[in-house]
Amino acid sequence: MNFCVVGAGAWGTAIAVHLAKNGFSATLVPRRYEHALELSTVRKNDDYLPGITFPDDLQVGCSLKPALMECDYVFFACPSHALRNTCRESALCAGSSWQLKGAIALCKGLEPETNLFAHEVMSQEMGDAMATGYLTGPSHAHDIAVGKPGAMSLGLNLEQEALNDLRDAISSSSLRIYSTNDLIGVALGSCLKNVYAIATGISDGLGFGDNARAALLTRSMNEMVSLGCRLGGRQETFFGLSGFGDLIGTCMGEWSRNRNFGLKVASGESPLAAKAEQITVVEGYGAAKCFQEKCHNIEIEMPILNEIFHILYRGKQPAKALEDLMGRKLKEER
């Protein structure tokens, strides 16, 4: 197969490296022309994925059109707020591609202006005939690039045989891929866990301890399942890699930018200042607002999400948020 990865941040670079190591034709297309020239010359991406030398077979593209010309599947590794424009630009170039079968999102967030999931945005811009979906799950970019063991979910609205072929192509001896057609489930899990990672960072930063973290993750999982099933996802998806797996990985990993953002907020930094310090996008910041609006529209109760929203956007103090969470009416566990 022939793959194109659009966006050369840490995650996009790691996937491109992985695909090239798997023996497939893979082209990494940075968003900036000067970045493409730099990567072509030095054959590594020290700004976003230091210490990883590109495989000899990994190509770096300076423009989209030639990269998409013989591409079977394109991966979008841009931030969620830039996905629509990236898809629109790709759609203009895709007319010269005679075998493009699908578009796969690597970003983990909702579109801020519309609250749409990534597969909905891609379908609108790339056309309903284009298969769209996600590669998601617990995935530290460096670990994937160096070949440490891992597992992820591939969700795509493809015919089963084609989905299996793609799953098998992405899998390797170090990365096990599971396929699914539950796009809402994998989309929601991959987005919402970032909000709970911020909550975990705040909890850890305030020194609340292991008991609080365990309770927080358990109740976060309950919220994720409740909202996901309400929006049409399947319950079993949330107990898989794109739900429970990604939740644990992102909330517990020291590398997690959303958790580290929460640690800064707990230390007294304003959310805007903490966000500005990050070289990469804190997807959970925008997701908190998007999901708050979604939940308000369908009238579903999401206490942890609600408190994180008020901390990030309404200036609520974390200690007061904890007080309000702990003071809620007691009830039966379900």
Order of alpha helices (4+ residues) and beta strands (2+ residues): beta-alpha-beta-alpha-beta-beta-beta-alpha-beta-alpha-beta-alpha-beta-alpha-beta-alpha-beta-alpha-alpha-alpha-alpha-alpha-alpha-alpha-alpha-alpha
